[in-house]
């Protein structure tokens, strides 16, 4: 918290671009420094705990694009669908090989960590995805599932289920408000 200014007024307004969806996660300052306001928490499961959820482990092993699509839809908060994300991931892998697919998926791991204040462990995100792509996808899936998301129904249905339907809808305009 900032102390009041010299005149006793309100603290200075936050500057920069909000990270973590503006939900108290800090701000990215133009000079390149990121000031996190949330503590760095451990993942709810380990990277190699794939068999904690055998079903998602099998799906990821057979078709990782499905797991990636489900994770991406939740991390993007519904701005992209599971199907679009999965298809893009599959296309990248088909055209360029798994190396570029790993790079693409590591960005979502970074976004997930930023949203929930998670540690970058056991090594940097791109290394985790390059060396253990399927384990990383499974860990991200389990993390979101352990945070209360029903992965198979997508972002919007999860918001409705949690009673946050208004958060995904545009604000209501009152009759007295004009442009």
C-alpha positions in Angstrom: 0.0 0.0 0.0 1.2 3.5 -0.7 1.1 6.1 2.0 -1.1 9.2 1.5 0.6 12.0 -0.5 1.9 15.1 1.2 -1.4 16.9 1.1 -3.1 14.0 2.9 -5.0 12.9 -0.2 -5.4 9.6 -1.9 -2.4 7.5 -2.8 -1.0 7.8 -6.3 -2.8 6.0 -9.1 -1.2 2.8 -10.3 0.6 3.1 -13.6 1.6 0.6 -16.2 -0.3 -2.3 -17.7 -2.1 -4.5 -15.3 -1.0 -8.1 -15.2 -3.0 -11.0 -13.8 -6.2 -9.6 -15.3 -6.1 -6.6 -13.0 -7.0 -8.8 -10.0 -4.2 -7.6 -7.7 -1.4 -9.3 -9.6 0.8 -6.2 -10.0 1.7 -3.9 -12.9 4.2 -4.1 -15.7 6.1 -0.8 -15.8 7.2 0.6 -19.1 10.9 0.3 -18.0 10.7 -3.4 -18.0 10.2 -4.1 -14.3 7.3 -6.2 -13.1 6.2 -5.6 -9.6 4.3 -8.7 -8.4 2.0 -8.1 -5.5 1.2 -11.8 -4.9 3.5 -14.2 -3.3 5.1 -17.0 -5.4 3.2 -20.2 -4.6 4.1 -23.8 -5.3 2.2 -25.8 -7.9 -0.5 -28.0 -6.4 1.1 -31.1 -7.9 4.5 -32.0 -9.2 5.6 -32.0 -12.8 5.9 -35.8 -12.8 2.7 -36.6 -10.9 0.9 -37.4 -14.2 -0.7 -40.5 -12.9 -2.6 -38.5 -10.2 -5.1 -38.0 -13.0 -4.9 -41.1 -15.2 -7.6 -40.0 -17.5 -6.0 -36.6 -18.5 -2.6 -38.4 -18.7 -3.9 -40.8 -21.2 -5.7 -38.1 -23.2 -2.5 -36.0 -23.2 -0.4 -39.0 -24.3 -2.8 -39.9 -27.2 -3.7 -36.3 -28.3 -1.9 -33.5 -26.5 -3.7 -30.9 -28.5 -6.9 -31.6 -26.6 -5.3 -31.0 -23.2 -3.5 -27.9 -24.6 -6.8 -26.6 -25.9 -8.6 -27.0 -22.6 -5.8 -25.4 -20.7 -5.5 -22.5 -23.2 -9.3 -21.7 -23.1 -9.2 -21.4 -19.3 -5.9 -19.4 -19.2 -7.3 -17.1 -21.9 -10.5 -16.7 -19.9 -12.6 -17.8 -22.8 -11.3 -15.3 -25.4 -10.2 -18.3 -27.5 -12.1 -21.6 -27.6 -10.7 -25.0 -26.8 -11.1 -26.1 -30.4 -9.3 -23.2 -32.0 -6.4 -23.5 -29.5 -6.2 -27.2 -30.0 -6.3 -26.9 -33.8 -3.6 -24.2 -33.8 -1.4 -26.3 -31.6 -1.8 -29.3 -33.8 -1.2 -27.3 -36.9 2.0 -25.8 -35.5 3.3 -29.3 -34.6 2.3 -30.7 -38.0 4.0 -28.0 -40.0 7.1 -27.3 -37.9 7.6 -30.2 -35.5 7.3 -30.4 -31.8 10.0 -27.8 -31.0 7.7 -24.9 -32.1 4.7 -26.5 -30.4 6.7 -26.5 -27.2 7.5 -22.8 -27.6 3.9 -22.0 -28.2 2.7 -24.0 -25.2 5.3 -22.6 -22.9 3.7 -19.1 -23.3 0.5 -20.5 -21.8 2.5 -22.0 -18.9 3.9 -18.5 -18.3 0.5 -16.9 -18.4 -0.9 -19.5 -16.0 1.9 -18.9 -13.6 1.4 -15.2 -13.7 -2.4 -15.5 -13.2 -2.0 -17.7 -10.0 1.4 -16.5 -8.7 3.0 -19.9 -9.3 6.7 -20.7 -9.1 8.8 -21.2 -12.2 9.9 -24.7 -11.3 11.6 -27.0 -11.6 13.3 -24.9 -14.4 12.3 -22.1 -16.8 9.0 -22.6 -18.6 10.4 -23.2 -22.1 12.8 -25.8 -20.7 10.0 -27.6 -18.9 8.0 -27.8 -22.1 10.9 -28.7 -24.4 12.1 -31.5 -22.1 8.7 -32.7 -20.7 5.9 -31.4 -22.9 3.3 -34.0 -22.0 4.2 -33.8 -18.2 3.9 -30.0 -18.4 0.5 -30.1 -20.1 -0.7 -32.6 -17.5 0.6 -30.5 -14.6 -1.1 -27.3 -16.0 -4.4 -29.3 -16.5 -4.3 -30.6 -12.9 -3.5 -27.2 -11.5 -6.6 -25.7 -13.1 -8.7 -28.7 -12.1 -7.4 -28.4 -8.5 -8.4 -24.7 -8.6 -12.0 -25.7 -9.2 -12.3 -25.7 -13.0 -14.2 -28.4 -14.7 -11.9 -28.7 -17.7 -14.3 -30.4 -20.1 -16.9 -27.6 -20.0 -14.8 -24.6 -20.9 -14.4 -21.1 -19.5 -17.9 -19.7 -19.9 -19.7 -22.8 -18.5 -17.3 -22.7 -15.5 -18.2 -19.1 -14.9 -21.9 -19.9 -15.0 -21.4 -22.9 -12.7 -19.4 -20.7 -10.2 -22.1 -17.9 -10.4 -19.9 -15.5 -12.2 -22.0 -15.2 -15.4 -22.2 -11.4 -15.0 -18.4 -11.2 -15.1 -18.4 -12.5 -18.7 -21.3 -10.3 -19.9 -21.0 -6.6 -20.9 -22.2 -4.1 -18.3 -25.9 -3.0 -18.4 -26.5 0.5 -19.7 -29.0 2.5 -17.6 -31.7 4.6 -19.4 -30.3 7.9 -18.1 -26.8 7.3 -19.4 -26.0 8.8 -22.7 -22.8 9.1 -24.7 
